[in-house]
Amino acid sequence: MVEITRKQREIQQRTQDILRVAKPILLSEGFQALTMDRVAASMQYAKGTIYNHFPNKEEIVLALAIEAMRLRHKLFDKAAAGQRSARIRLMTIGVACEFYTQSCPEEFQVEQWMRNSNIWGKSSPDRQAVIRECEAGCMQIVASLVRESLAQGDLPAIEHLSPEEMVFGLWAITFGSQILTASSPSLHSIGIFDPIRSTRIHCCRLLNGFGWQPLHSIDEYLGTVEQISAEFYPQFKQIQREHR
């Protein structure tokens, strides 16, 4: 293990302090309210000190997003581990997604800010590369389960769809529905009263449509997801505590 110097530790600590101050401003008041002047004043630092760590506020947002996405990656790692069938482990990743949006709403919200094109366009290539690495890492965890099931014969090859494209379909359903659930004011008015249940059913239909064994009835699928949630939520909670 490479030991860092006292100076390096101080720099790391100051960077974390800046993120700790900036995060509630971003989440409660929005990107426009997050300024380098305000962060510096809140910390009683000279503004130049903040600029020594972050060249602009867009970089602060991406740094916060990197922390958030690393938490998501840890949850996916936990969900994908073990000896259960690949389909069950994939369902556990779905539960991890639900945990992330429900129990880590600040992290989920930071991710949405990061995806703003104006923020992304003013951030550095280095931090953009880390974001891509984090996102690709999560996708690769899921894709590895697809490949495992293909190799074991539990999942037939799907014409015109690579494993990554199959993952993209699941990602679109889960991530898209979670964004709508968090942001749409009209779900109830159009008859969507339990979006989590609806998303689970869509995922079940998609997996069954792929022919991914073992096939589940809707009731079996929903019951199994509830069992997974009861088992893994405490473990995910521990990961969340350790991450912070």
C-alpha atoms as one frame of an Amber mdcrd trajectory, in Angstrom:
protein
   0.000   0.000   0.000   1.309   3.440  -0.959   1.253   5.803   1.991   0.261
   9.381   1.361   1.929  12.376   2.941   0.379  14.634   5.526   0.024  17.323
   2.858  -1.826  14.927   0.590  -4.138  13.946   3.433  -4.896  17.587   4.095
  -5.697  18.164   0.416  -7.992  15.142   0.356  -9.738  16.268   3.519 -10.237
  19.788   2.200 -11.647  18.381  -1.043 -14.149  16.310   0.920 -15.037  19.340
   3.037 -15.790  21.334  -0.111 -18.054  18.562  -1.409 -19.777  18.292   1.973
 -20.612  22.008   1.904 -21.573  22.118  -1.777 -23.878  19.100  -1.804 -26.783
  20.482   0.277 -26.699  23.755  -1.654 -27.022  21.886  -4.945 -29.756  19.579
  -3.680 -31.900  22.112  -1.868 -31.457  25.231  -3.993 -30.226  24.050  -7.379
 -27.204  24.543  -9.586 -27.575  28.313  -9.944 -27.326  28.747  -6.179 -24.101
  26.774  -6.065 -21.292  29.293  -6.525 -17.620  29.240  -5.677 -18.103  32.434
  -3.650 -20.826  30.821  -1.561 -18.823  27.671  -0.914 -15.783  29.725   0.081
 -17.846  31.924   2.413 -19.496  28.912   4.028 -16.092  27.410   4.744 -14.463
  30.742   5.644 -11.844  30.137   2.967 -10.478  32.455   0.339 -12.149  31.750
  -3.008  -8.754  30.898  -4.440  -8.547  27.953  -2.066 -11.686  26.468  -3.624
 -10.263  27.019  -7.095  -7.124  25.145  -6.077  -9.308  22.035  -5.770 -11.975
  22.616  -8.422 -11.603  24.901 -11.469 -15.359  25.504 -11.639 -18.599  24.471
  -9.974 -19.349  21.964 -12.736 -16.342  19.982 -11.525 -17.825  19.947  -8.026
 -21.023  18.419  -9.392 -19.115  15.706 -11.243 -17.024  14.954  -8.166 -20.238
  14.481  -6.186 -21.623  12.290  -8.973 -18.523  10.105  -8.931 -19.044   9.458
  -5.216 -22.691   8.617  -5.877 -21.972   6.264  -8.750 -19.308   4.461  -6.772
 -21.955   3.721  -4.168 -24.245   2.348  -6.883 -21.374   0.157  -8.108 -20.821
  -1.253  -4.611 -24.520  -2.127  -4.344 -24.407  -3.874  -7.727 -21.308  -5.818
  -6.694 -23.071  -7.058  -3.586 -26.217  -7.977  -5.491 -24.327  -9.909  -8.178
 -22.246 -11.974  -5.740 -23.086 -15.445  -4.510 -24.123 -18.799  -5.911 -27.736
 -18.130  -6.875 -28.871 -18.369 -10.462 -27.889 -15.495 -12.716 -31.526 -14.509
 -13.136 -32.034 -14.275  -9.373 -28.859 -12.225  -9.016 -30.089  -9.961 -11.794
 -33.351  -9.502  -9.906 -31.255  -8.639  -6.846 -29.547  -5.902  -8.866 -33.030
  -4.600  -9.614 -33.650  -4.470  -5.870 -30.321  -2.638  -5.475 -31.568  -0.037
  -7.988 -34.730   0.408  -5.940 -32.706   0.759  -2.739 -30.474   3.359  -4.378
 -33.338   5.583  -5.493 -35.409   5.162  -2.318 -32.732   5.121   0.378 -30.047
   7.208  -1.339 -32.182   9.982  -2.911 -29.448  12.584  -2.609 -27.028  10.459
  -4.615 -29.693   9.740  -7.206 -30.481  13.454  -7.521 -26.800  14.352  -7.918
 -26.596  11.883 -10.807 -29.417  13.717 -12.549 -27.610  17.034 -12.202 -24.472
  15.481 -13.652 -26.403  14.489 -16.802 -27.301  18.097 -17.544 -25.586  18.877
 -20.854 -24.408  22.324 -19.725 -22.757  20.896 -16.618 -21.225  17.969 -18.485
 -19.903  20.203 -21.249 -17.949  22.409 -18.829 -16.376  19.561 -16.846 -12.920
  18.141 -17.406 -12.165  15.127 -19.627 -10.542  13.426 -16.639 -13.679  13.486
 -14.507 -15.836  12.627 -17.507 -13.646   9.553 -17.997 -14.174   8.490 -14.373
 -17.950   8.887 -14.772 -17.881   6.732 -17.910 -15.807   4.139 -16.078 -18.281
   4.024 -13.179 -21.271   3.712 -15.479 -19.604   1.088 -17.653 -18.629  -0.863
 -14.539 -22.257  -1.142 -13.459 -23.314  -2.196 -16.941 -20.543  -4.804 -17.100
 -21.727  -6.389 -13.854 -25.150  -6.944 -15.392 -23.735  -7.987 -18.775 -21.609
 -10.621 -17.059 -24.790 -12.234 -15.721 -26.238 -12.249 -19.230 -23.115 -13.958
 -20.562 -23.132 -16.439 -17.700 -26.695 -17.468 -18.485 -25.935 -17.685 -22.201
 -22.981 -19.973 -21.470 -25.034 -22.176 -19.134 -27.963 -22.443 -21.521 -30.412
 -20.688 -19.200 -30.755 -17.881 -21.727 -31.074 -18.419 -25.489 -29.151 -16.106
 -27.786 -31.362 -13.262 -28.938 -31.031 -12.398 -32.614 -29.916  -8.819 -33.249
 -29.249  -8.159 -29.529 -25.830  -8.296 -27.880 -25.583  -8.838 -24.091 -24.958
  -5.107 -23.691 -28.067  -4.286 -25.717 -30.107  -6.639 -23.548 -28.766  -4.804
 -20.505 -29.696  -1.509 -22.152 -33.320  -2.632 -22.343 -33.396  -3.431 -18.633
 -31.567  -0.192 -17.867 -34.094   1.811 -19.874 -37.007   0.268 -17.960 -35.544
   0.598 -14.456 -33.602   3.860 -14.713 -36.198   5.552 -16.878 -39.062   4.594
 -14.584 -37.116   5.728 -11.523 -36.473   9.157 -13.064 -40.168   9.477 -13.912
 -41.177   8.335 -10.425 -38.891  10.919  -8.836 -39.796  13.812 -11.119 -43.202
  13.405 -12.733 -46.113  15.253 -11.063 -48.754  13.444 -13.115 -48.323   9.715
 -12.448 -51.363   9.444 -10.184 -53.512  11.428 -12.573 -52.783   8.962 -15.376
 -53.411   5.909 -13.197 -49.875   4.958 -12.081 -50.339   4.451  -8.340 -47.521
   1.952  -7.649 -44.675   2.622 -10.101 -42.301   0.247  -8.321 -44.689  -2.673
  -8.759 -45.306  -1.666 -12.373 -41.570  -1.565 -13.090 -41.074  -4.987 -11.527
 -43.816  -6.445 -13.738 -42.265  -4.909 -16.861 -38.890  -6.421 -15.930 -40.484
  -9.821 -15.389 -42.181  -9.644 -18.778 -38.935  -8.669 -20.455 -36.896 -11.453
 -18.817 -39.561 -14.031 -19.641 -39.675 -12.661 -23.177 -35.939 -13.256 -23.451
 -36.646 -16.858 -22.426 -34.414 -16.438 -19.380 -34.794 -19.474 -17.123 -36.311
 -20.057 -14.712 -39.431 -18.382 -16.055 -41.668 -16.747 -13.445 -45.322 -15.963
 -13.265 -45.987 -12.371 -12.248 -47.020 -13.442  -8.745 -43.913 -15.627  -8.361
 -41.696 -12.805  -9.562 -43.227 -10.227  -7.239 -43.019 -12.614  -4.290 -39.381
 -13.428  -4.999 -38.474  -9.749  -5.259 -40.086  -9.121  -1.875 -38.003 -11.939
  -0.372 -34.846 -10.535  -1.952 -35.673  -7.071  -0.602 -36.136  -8.384   2.937
 -32.795 -10.182   2.767 -30.659  -7.573   1.040 -31.947  -4.204   2.231 -30.086
  -4.533   5.575 -26.921  -5.477   3.675 -27.344  -2.566   1.286 -27.916  -0.269
   4.264 -24.592  -1.372   5.724 -22.834  -0.625   2.427 -24.432   2.811   2.414
 -23.234   3.531   5.967 -19.688   2.378   5.192 -19.584   4.403   1.984 -20.385
   7.602   3.859
